[in-house]
Amino acid sequence: MNISSGKQSASALIYTGPCRLKSVVFVADVAKTPTITVADDLDGTDNTKAFGRACGGTEAAGGAVNFIMKWTKEDNLICDSGIYATLSAEEGDYVIEYERL
């Protein structure tokens, strides 16, 4: 069963324990370009599993360009320790979906 982190807006420990990373959705505010790093770790210092940048764009161009990554069970993106998400700046919002193992 997939579990959602819920909407997050800062670096955070999402889950502790073995799990499978299923998706990362990251959106930025207009004219902002933060990055997100998702790691198999409890403090975000090691073992990066996903990295991306959300580009806020301009209001005239329609606003945010979202960063979205999804993985299937066959991709087997296993996190042994847990999931920690690190934002480069406190701009934008993200949701991480995972499955407990």
C-alpha positions in Angstrom: 0.0 0.0 0.0 1.3 3.5 -1.0 1.7 6.0 1.8 1.9 9.8 1.3 4.1 12.2 3.3 1.4 14.8 2.9 2.3 18.3 1.7 5.7 19.3 3.1 7.5 22.7 2.7 10.8 22.2 4.5 13.6 19.6 4.8 12.2 16.7 6.8 12.6 13.0 7.9 9.6 11.4 6.0 9.9 7.8 7.2 12.1 5.6 9.4 12.6 2.0 8.3 12.8 -0.1 5.1 10.6 1.2 2.3 10.3 1.5 -1.5 10.3 5.1 -2.9 7.3 5.4 -5.3 7.2 9.1 -6.3 8.3 12.6 -5.7 6.2 15.7 -6.7 7.9 19.1 -6.2 6.5 22.5 -7.1 8.0 25.9 -6.8 6.6 29.3 -6.3 6.8 31.8 -9.2 10.3 32.8 -10.1 11.9 30.4 -7.6 14.3 27.5 -8.5 14.9 25.3 -5.4 16.1 21.7 -5.5 15.1 18.6 -3.6 17.3 15.7 -2.7 15.7 12.5 -1.4 18.0 10.2 0.5 18.0 6.7 2.0 19.1 8.2 5.3 17.8 9.6 8.6 19.5 13.0 8.3 20.0 13.6 4.6 23.8 13.3 4.5 24.2 10.1 2.5 22.8 7.8 -0.2 20.9 10.0 -2.6 18.0 8.2 -4.3 16.4 11.2 -6.2 17.3 14.8 -7.1 15.4 17.4 -9.0 14.8 21.1 -9.5 11.4 22.8 -9.7 11.5 26.0 -11.7 8.9 28.6 -10.8 8.8 30.2 -14.2 7.0 33.5 -14.6 3.4 34.4 -14.2 3.2 35.4 -17.8 4.4 32.0 -18.9 1.9 30.2 -16.6 3.9 29.9 -13.4 5.5 26.8 -12.0 7.2 24.0 -13.9 6.8 21.0 -11.6 9.4 18.2 -10.9 7.6 14.8 -10.9 9.3 11.4 -10.7 7.5 8.1 -10.4 8.9 4.6 -10.0 7.3 1.2 -10.4 7.7 -1.8 -8.2 10.0 -3.2 -10.9 12.3 -0.2 -10.5 12.8 -1.5 -6.9 14.0 1.8 -5.5 14.6 0.5 -1.9 15.5 2.7 1.0 16.9 0.6 3.8 17.1 3.2 6.6 14.2 5.5 5.7 13.5 8.6 3.6 14.9 12.1 4.3 14.1 15.0 2.0 16.3 18.1 1.8 15.3 21.3 0.2 18.0 23.8 -1.0 15.8 26.6 0.2 12.4 26.8 2.0 10.6 27.6 -1.2 8.0 25.3 -2.8 6.1 22.3 -1.7 6.6 18.5 -2.1 4.8 15.2 -1.6 6.7 11.9 -1.4 4.9 8.6 -1.9 6.4 5.4 -0.5 5.5 1.8 0.4 6.6 0.2 3.7 8.5 -3.0 3.4 
